[in-house]
Amino acid sequence: MSAEKKEYLLVDENGQGKPDKPWIFRTYAGHTNAKASNELYRKNLSKGQTGLSIAFDLPTQCGYSSDHEVSRPEIGKVGVPINSLEDFRILFDQIPIEEMNTSMTINGTSMWLLSLYVALAEERGVPLEKLNGTTQNDLIKEYLARGTYIYPPKESMKIIVDMYEYCLHNIPKWNPSNICSYHLQEAGATPVQELSFALATAIAVLDAIKERNCFTADEFEQCVGRISFFVNAGIRFVEEMCKMRAFTEMWEEITKERYGVKTAKYRVFRYGVQVNSLGLTEEQPENNAWRILIESLGVTLSRNARCRALQLPAWNEALSLPRPWDQQWSLRLQQVLAYETDLLEYPDIFEGSKVIESKVKALKEEAKLEIQKIIDMGGALVAIENGYMKSQLVKSQTERLSKINSNELVIVGKNKWTDGIKSPLMTDSDGGIFKVDPKSAEQTLNVLAEAKSRRNADLAKKSIEDLKKAAKEGKNLMPFSIACAKALVTTGEWADALREVYGEYNPPTGVDGQKLFLSDDKVSTVRSKVEAFTKANGHRPKIVVGKPGLDGHSNGAEMIAVSAKHSGFDVIYSGIRLSPEEIVQSAVEENANVIGLSILSGSHKEIVKQLFDELAHYKAKIPVVIGGIIPESDFDELKKMGIREIFTPKDYDLMSIMEKIIDIVSVEPAFA
């Protein structure tokens, strides 16, 4: 090997070229039921996946057992349903959890899922110090973007600190929480907002831990070292790479200067990634494969800011859950990048770049100002309660959509170069999409019923009462949660016990005061139709924008609410997790002219049926439109049920959507 070659290679102590180890390869997976998900995990591991990233269904995320009325339409739709320890026994069958790096995308019920994992390990005789992984457990971003929160901010933070205290002393390799800015970008966050909001959240967690005063100085440093992050990498990969370099530098500064962490390894910014799903298109979905590859470069090219774990969406995630083949394709992309290229053989190839240094510096300066603004108002929890951070995200998302609508921001195949040959990837018998078999929910319900029937009912009841008592007394809840897990207490029972003590929380929607930056002919056309309706009927058209079920992805609903206001509608939008009954009742009481539903969880058919049953109960004839990730194969059935118009991610033109809605309202005046 030449001296020049050696100079630019990573070398070992003998001077021989030795590439870095690759990051952890993951696919975000879970569906149908525990048995089906276990089979999927074992197949993915056999294909070269090196870690597990578990997706839970919405009832599990929101603290409901599968047999709860609100759960029925959602069982197994966007992840695996977990009701009790029995489901974890099935989920991890033949999987050596002591050898796994297991990431759980779970927040409101994070303590419960970790308790089940601990109970399973102890049942198997696995020493807890061998468990390695992460519970996401970032409730602040849930209030802002994802919506699977349960308890108020103060109580949620208390649960997070409980987990840090327990894990450091019992599961030292576990990351009790994972500061997740992924969903912030999905909700419209700019790089500066992703930096500042995520780091402000981390500061809130560490400040709460210090306030608890449960660690020695050395233990606190170890605790800082267990803070991990989960970020988003968008299509502007140079900017995204600079964002990651800014993250690493700012975390070094915060841990060293604010918290006095002396040990260098505890100041390292450790992060995992899923690249951006927001930019994936329903139109010409084959283009998404290249988007995913380019987004991967932003978190792998720079060695000094390279991710520790990477999971990639599939090319068809704007259409449905990915199939096993789609996930395999995403996994192969990672493997080609890591093993076929020479990416891992060199030091940081951007070191010394004036362009990169300048961009990183600018991002850091802006992010520091934003962090200080949040700290000055009382910290991240206050910025949640007063609606500041949420309103800023809605504003950023509104600006982004305005740019797409005006073609200032080009999305290939969506608003430019829209003509294309139909993708051969969509010609399979399944149409290129995955659908959960509705009958699979019965297996989940049977496992739940069987577990409840054979458990010691008195022990389960006592465990729940002990948990409530500990919550009232302010004790660390982890030991009591683990006792509940071992007693086969269910997800809903655990969550309800804490709901009884802590209550539930409804954060601000962030919609008030927002506006679109559109003023073209389309806007004028829609507004003139709205004015014509107003003149003819003596009032403005009124729309109820409803987020039914447990799906917390509210970005689309928020943008429709803002667009409707921009068009001249009166808008009623109350946030997420509404029942069909609540939506219809609101529409009847408010004399609404149209109901707009937003559903992304795949439960649209079940929820639409419930909603029309409620309309029939009230003898109300109110037109209903729906938007979300809805396969075209379901259109006919939904329209036969009574849906007037269906909008999917390809319907990005907000004024075209509003024009269709005002046309429906004008032709079919509602009455209740």
KOLNU-60850 format. One record per residue (C-alpha): x, y, z. Coordinates in steps of 0.02 Angstrom, whole numbers, plus 32768, in hexadecimal, padded with zeros to 4 digits. Layout:
east_north_up
X_Y_Z
...
END
This chain:
east_north_up
8000_8000_8000
8048_80A9_7FD1
8070_812B_8055
7FF3_81A2_8004
7F6A_8120_800F
7F90_80FF_80C7
7F8B_81B8_80F0
7ED5_81C7_80C1
7E98_8120_8100
7E5C_80F9_81AE
7EE7_808F_81F7
7EFC_8019_8288
7F8F_8014_8301
7FF7_7FB4_8281
7FDF_8035_81FB
7F70_7FC7_8190
7ED2_8009_8140
7E3B_7FDB_81A9
7D8E_801E_8180
7D10_8055_8203
7C8B_7FDC_823A
7BE6_8002_81E6
7B53_804C_8242
7AC7_7FDD_8286
7A53_7FA8_81F8
799C_7FB0_8225
78F1_7FAF_81D6
7860_7FFB_8234
77E8_7F6A_823D
7752_7F1E_8293
76A2_7EF7_8257
760A_7E87_8265
762F_7E2B_8309
76C0_7DEF_8374
76D3_7D4A_8317
76DA_7D9A_826A
7754_7E1F_82A7
77C5_7D9C_82F6
77CE_7D41_8250
77F8_7DE4_81F8
7882_7E10_8275
78D5_7D66_8266
78D2_7D6F_81A8
791C_7E1F_81A9
79A6_7DEB_8221
79D0_7D58_81B1
79E2_7DD3_811F
7A68_7E38_8175
7A07_7EB1_81E3
7A6F_7ED0_8280
79F0_7F1F_82F6
7935_7F24_8317
78CA_7FBF_8306
781C_7F98_8346
7780_7FEF_8308
76EB_7FE1_837E
7636_7FF6_834B
75D7_8091_837F
7575_8045_8411
7619_800A_845D
7667_80B5_8443
75D2_8110_848D
75B8_809E_8522
7521_8035_84F0
750D_7F79_84F0
74D6_7F2B_844C
742A_7F01_8490
7400_7FB8_84B3
737B_8000_8440
73EE_8087_83FE
7473_8005_83D3
740F_7F93_8362
7428_7FF0_82BC
74E2_8007_82DF
7521_7F5B_8318
75C4_7F30_82C2
75B1_7FB7_823C
7651_801C_8253
76B2_7FAA_82C7
76A9_7F13_8337
7622_7F0E_83BF
7665_7EEB_846D
75EC_7ECB_84FB
764E_7E6A_857C
76EC_7E07_859E
76A0_7D78_853B
76B0_7DDF_849B
7768_7E03_84C0
7786_7D49_84D7
7741_7D2E_8428
7794_7DC8_83DC
7844_7D97_8413
7833_7CDC_83FE
78DA_7C93_83C2
7929_7D41_83C8
79B9_7D50_8446
7991_7DF8_8494
7A38_7DF7_84F0
7A8D_7E05_8445
7A16_7E84_83F8
7A1D_7F40_83ED
7962_7F5D_83FB
7915_8006_83D5
7861_8021_8409
7805_80B2_83B9
7795_80CF_844F
7770_816A_84B5
76D5_817C_8521
76E2_80C4_8557
77A0_80B7_854F
77B3_8087_8606
7734_7FFC_85ED
778B_7FB2_8554
7834_7FB8_85AA
77E6_7F64_8642
77A8_7ED7_85D3
7857_7EC6_8588
78A4_7EBD_8635
7823_7E3D_866D
7848_7DD3_85D4
7903_7DDC_85F3
78EF_7DA8_86A9
787B_7D1B_8676
7901_7CDD_85FC
798D_7CF2_867B
79E2_7D7A_8614
7A48_7DF2_8682
7A01_7EA1_866E
7AAE_7EEB_8654
7AB3_7E8D_85AD
7A1A_7EE6_8568
7A48_7F64_84E5
79D1_7FDC_848F
7961_8074_8497
78B3_80AA_84C6
788B_8148_8464
782D_8198_84F5
7830_824A_84B2
7789_8293_84E6
77B3_8345_84B5
77B9_831B_83FC
7718_82B7_8415
76BF_8355_844F
7708_83AF_83B8
76FD_8335_8328
76CE_827E_833F
763F_8281_83BC
7655_81E1_8422
765F_823D_84C7
75EF_820D_8559
761F_826D_85F6
7644_8326_8616
76F5_8368_85F9
772B_836D_86B0
76F2_82BB_86D4
773A_827C_8630
77E2_82C6_865C
77D8_8273_8707
77C2_81C9_86B1
785A_81EC_8643
78C7_8215_86D9
7888_8178_8732
78C7_8113_869F
7972_8166_869F
7984_8146_8759
7953_808E_8748
79B4_806A_86A9
7A5A_80B3_86E0
7A5B_8043_877A
7A10_7FA8_8729
7A1D_7FAD_866A
7ABA_8015_864E
7AC0_7FF8_8590
7A0D_8032_8576
79E0_80DF_8534
7947_810D_859E
7913_8195_8524
7941_81C7_8475
792E_827E_8448
78CF_8270_83A5
78D4_82FE_8329
789C_828B_829C
77E5_82B7_82AD
780E_836F_82BF
7850_8373_820D
77B9_830D_81D5
774E_8396_8222
77A9_841B_81BF
783F_8448_822D
78CE_84A3_81DB
7980_8466_8202
7990_84F1_8283
78ED_84BE_82D7
7920_8407_82D6
79C5_8435_8329
797D_84AD_83A8
78DE_8450_83D8
7939_83AA_83EC
79C7_83F4_8453
794C_8458_84BC
78F2_83B4_84DF
7995_8361_8513
79BA_83F4_8586
790C_83E2_85D4
792C_8329_85F6
79D8_8345_8643
799A_83D8_86AB
790E_8369_86EE
798C_82E1_8718
79FB_835D_8773
7965_839E_87D2
793C_82EC_880B
79ED_82E4_8853
79EE_8226_8847
7A9F_8210_8804
7B50_8231_883F
7BBA_82A1_87D0
7C07_820A_8779
7B5D_81B8_8763
7B16_8258_8719
7BA1_8257_8697
7B73_81A3_866C
7ABF_81DA_8660
7AED_8262_85E3
7B47_81DB_8581
7AA4_8178_8574
7A49_8207_851D
7A34_81D7_8468
79E0_822E_83D7
7976_81F9_8343
797C_8272_82B2
7936_828D_8205
799E_829F_8167
794A_82FC_80DA
796F_830D_8021
79E0_83A6_802F
7A6E_8334_8062
7AF8_83B8_806E
7A8C_841E_80E5
7A5B_8380_8143
7B10_834C_8156
7B3A_83F9_8198
7AA8_83E9_8211
7AF2_8347_8253
7B9D_8396_8268
7B48_8427_82C4
7AED_83A9_8334
7B91_8355_8366
7BEA_83F9_838A
7B59_8446_83EA
7B40_83AA_8454
7BF9_83AB_8480
7BE8_8461_84B5
7B46_8449_8518
7B82_83B0_8578
7C2A_83FE_859D
7BF7_84B0_85C5
7B46_84A0_860C
7B5B_83FA_8666
7C18_83F1_8684
7C2D_8342_863C
7CE7_831D_8644
7CED_8270_85F4
7CF9_8283_8537
7C9C_81E3_850B
7C02_8221_856A
7BFD_82BE_8500
7BF0_8261_845B
7B54_8286_83F5
7B0D_81D7_83D8
7A82_81CF_835B
7A19_815F_82EE
79BD_8192_8251
7928_8171_81E7
7933_81D5_8149
78A5_8246_8119
77FA_81FF_80EF
77AA_82AB_80D9
77F7_82C0_802C
77C5_8214_7FEB
7742_8223_7F64
76AB_81BE_7F33
76C8_81FB_7E81
7752_819E_7E23
777F_8140_7EC4
7816_80EE_7E72
786E_8197_7E85
7868_817E_7F41
78F3_80FC_7F36
796D_8183_7EFE
792D_81FE_7F7F
794F_817E_8008
79FF_815E_7FC8
7A29_8218_7FBF
79E2_8236_806C
7A4D_81A8_80B0
7AEA_8203_8077
7AC8_8296_80EA
7AE1_8228_8184
7B6A_81B4_8144
7BE5_821B_80DC
7C2B_8282_816B
7C8D_820E_81DE
7C90_828E_826B
7BD2_8293_826C
7BA6_81E5_822C
7B0B_8191_8272
7B17_80FF_82EA
7A7D_80A7_82A5
7A1B_80BE_8204
796F_8087_81CE
7925_80B3_8127
7871_80C4_80EF
783A_8062_8057
7818_80AA_7FAB
775C_8091_7FBF
773E_80D9_806E
76D7_8168_8027
765E_80DF_7FF1
7657_8064_8082
76BE_7FFD_80FA
7751_7FAE_809E
774F_7EF7_8070
77E0_7E83_80A3
782F_7E96_7FF6
7828_7F54_8003
7880_7F4E_80AB
7902_7ED8_8064
7926_7F55_7FD8
7944_7FDF_8058
79B6_7F6C_80BD
7A1A_7F40_8021
7A33_7FF9_7FFE
7A89_800B_80A7
7AF4_7F72_808A
7B2D_7FAD_7FDE
7B59_8057_8027
7BBB_800B_80B9
7C10_7F77_8067
7C23_7F9A_7FAD
7C5A_804F_7FB3
7CF8_8090_8007
7C96_8105_8079
7CD3_80B6_811B
7D8C_80B6_80EC
7DB2_816F_80FE
7DB7_81F6_8184
7D3B_8285_8178
7D41_82BC_80C3
7CF5_8367_80EB
7D74_839A_816E
7DB6_8446_8142
7D2E_8470_80C4
7D09_852A_80CF
7C5A_8510_8087
7C2E_848C_8108
7C7C_84ED_8198
7C1C_858A_8168
7B75_8530_815D
7B90_84D5_8202
7BBD_8579_8256
7B1F_85CE_8215
7AAF_853F_824D
7AFD_853E_82FB
7AE9_85FA_8311
7A31_85F8_82E1
7A0D_855D_834A
7A61_85A7_83E3
79F3_8641_83D8
7957_85D5_83CE
798E_8567_8460
79AE_8601_84CA
7901_8643_849D
78B3_85A1_84DB
791D_85A0_8579
78EE_8656_859C
7835_862C_8595
784E_85A2_8616
788E_850E_85B0
7845_848E_8539
77B4_845B_85A9
7777_850E_85B5
778E_8523_84F9
771A_848C_84E4
7696_84CA_855D
7690_857A_8514
7688_8536_8462
7726_858E_8424
7783_84FB_83D8
76E6_84AF_838C
76B3_8552_8338
7763_8566_82F1
775B_84B8_82A3
76B0_84D8_8257
76F3_857C_8211
7789_8524_81C3
771D_849C_8178
76A6_851E_8132
7738_857A_80E1
7779_84D7_8097
76D1_84A8_804B
76BA_8558_8009
7760_8546_7FAC
772C_849E_7F63
7685_84E6_7F2C
76D9_857A_7ED9
775F_850A_7E89
77E7_8569_7EE6
7818_84C1_7F32
7825_843D_7EA9
77F0_838B_7ECE
7816_831D_7E38
777A_82C3_7DFB
7708_8328_7E6E
770D_83DC_7E32
778A_83CA_7DA2
77A6_8343_7D1F
7703_82F3_7D52
76EC_828B_7CB5
773A_81E1_7CC5
772A_812A_7C99
76C9_80C7_7D1A
7742_8075_7D93
7758_7FBA_7D72
7775_7FAA_7E2E
76BB_7FC8_7E43
7681_7F3D_7DCE
768C_7EAB_7E48
75EA_7E55_7E77
75EB_7EB4_7F1B
7600_7F5B_7EC3
76A9_7F76_7F16
765D_7F94_7FC2
7649_7F34_8063
75A3_7F1D_80BB
7587_7ED0_8166
750D_7E3E_8166
747A_7E76_81D5
746A_7DC3_8216
7519_7DCD_8261
74D5_7E3B_82ED
7477_7DA4_8330
751C_7D50_835B
754F_7DE9_83C0
74A8_7DEC_841A
74B1_7D32_843D
755F_7D40_8489
7521_7DD1_84F5
7486_7D75_8531
74EB_7CD8_8557
756E_7D39_85BA
74E8_7D91_8621
748C_7CEE_8643
7522_7C90_8687
7578_7D1A_86EA
7567_7D2B_87A6
74DD_7DAE_87AA
7501_7DE1_885E
75BA_7DF8_8839
7593_7E5F_879E
751B_7ECE_8800
7599_7EE5_888D
7622_7F13_8811
75B4_7F99_87C3
7586_7FE1_886D
763D_7FE2_88A0
7667_8040_8800
75E2_80C4_8822
761A_80D7_88D6
76CF_80EE_889F
7699_8172_8820
7638_81D2_88A5
76CE_81CC_891A
774B_8203_8896
77B2_8163_889B
7818_811E_880C
7798_80BB_87A6
780C_8040_874E
780C_7FB6_87D3
774E_7FC0_87E0
773B_7FBC_8723
77A9_7F22_8718
773F_7ECE_879E
76A5_7EF6_8734
76F9_7EA9_869C
771F_7E08_86F9
766B_7E00_8736
762C_7E06_8681
75DD_7EB1_8697
75AA_7EF7_85ED
75E2_7F93_8591
753A_7FE7_85AB
7534_7FBB_8664
75E2_8002_8681
75BD_80A3_8622
7512_80B9_8674
755E_80A8_8721
75CE_813E_86FD
7543_819C_86A3
74E2_8190_8746
7571_81E3_87A3
75BC_8258_8722
752B_827F_86AE
753B_8297_85F2
757C_832A_858D
7540_838B_84F5
75C5_8401_84B0
75A4_8499_8440
7587_8473_8388
75F8_84FF_8349
757D_852B_82BE
753C_85D0_8301
7588_8667_82AD
75DC_8607_8220
75C6_8633_816A
75F8_85F5_80BE
766F_865B_8054
7604_8648_7FB8
75A9_86D1_7F58
759C_8693_7EA5
7507_867C_7E31
74D9_85D7_7E82
74C4_862D_7F2A
7457_86B3_7EDA
73EB_8630_7E87
73CE_85D0_7F28
73AC_866E_7F8C
732D_86AA_7F0C
72D0_8605_7F1B
72D4_8613_7FD8
728F_86C3_7FCD
7206_8688_7F57
71D6_8601_7FD4
71D6_8680_8061
7166_86F7_8001
70EC_866C_7FD3
70E3_861E_8080
70FE_86AF_80F6
7197_8662_8148
7244_8625_811B
725C_856C_80F2
7290_850E_818E
7304_8476_818F
732A_83FF_821E
73D9_83BB_8206
73DE_8316_8265
746E_82A5_829A
7412_8206_82CD
745E_816E_8320
750A_8166_8370
7573_81A4_82DE
75D4_823C_831A
7620_8273_8275
75C5_831A_826F
762D_8377_81ED
75B0_835C_8161
751A_838B_81CC
7572_8429_8206
759B_845D_8154
74E6_8442_811C
74AA_84A9_81B1
7521_8537_8183
74F3_852A_80CA
7438_852E_80F0
744E_85CC_8159
74B7_8618_80CD
7428_85F3_8055
73A4_8645_80C2
7357_85AE_8119
732A_85AC_81D0
7394_851E_8216
737C_84AD_82AC
7418_8449_82D4
742D_8400_8382
74CA_8399_836D
74E5_82DE_836C
7498_823F_83B1
73E2_8269_8398
735F_81E1_838F
72EA_81DD_82F9
725E_8207_8374
72BA_82A3_83B0
72DA_82DD_82FE
7225_82C7_82C9
71E3_8315_8369
7253_83AD_834B
7219_83BA_8296
7161_83B0_82C7
7170_842D_8356
71D2_84A8_82EB
7160_8494_8252
71F8_8465_81EA
71E9_845C_812E
726E_83D6_8116
72D9_835D_817B
738E_8340_8147
73E1_82A4_818E
749D_8288_8195
74D4_81D1_81AB
7582_818C_818C
7580_80EB_81F2
7528_8079_8176
7489_8071_81DD
7425_80E1_8166
739F_8062_8136
7375_8034_81E9
7373_80E9_8225
730D_8127_8191
7289_80A3_81B5
7281_80DB_826B
7270_8191_8236
71E0_8170_81BE
718A_8108_8244
7194_81A2_82B4
7152_8215_822B
70BF_819E_8215
70A1_81A1_82D1
7093_8260_82CC
7031_8259_8229
70B2_82D4_81E6
70DD_82E5_812F
7187_8336_8131
71FF_8318_809F
72A0_82BE_80D2
7349_82C5_807D
73E4_8266_80B2
74A0_827A_809F
7533_820C_80CD
7598_8177_8095
750B_811A_803F
752A_8096_7FB9
74D0_80B5_7F16
7487_8006_7F22
741E_8044_7FB6
73D4_80DA_7F5B
7339_8086_7F15
7309_8039_7FBC
731E_80DE_8018
72B4_813B_7F98
722C_80B7_7FA4
722C_80D6_805F
7209_818E_803E
72B2_81E5_8032
72A3_8276_7FB7
735C_8292_7F8F
7401_823B_7FB9
74A8_8294_7FC5
7550_823C_7FD2
7605_827B_7FDC
7604_829E_7F20
7582_8327_7F40
7600_83A9_7F75
75A7_843E_7F25
754C_8486_7FBB
74DE_84FC_7F59
74A6_8471_7EE4
7473_840E_7F7E
7413_84A2_7FC4
73BE_84C3_7F1D
737E_8410_7F17
733D_8421_7FC9
72E3_84C6_7FAC
7296_847C_7F0D
7253_83E9_7F72
720F_845D_7FF9
71BE_84D0_7F79
7163_8440_7F23
7136_83E0_7FC1
710A_8456_8050
710F_83F1_80EF
7084_83E1_816C
707A_838F_8216
END
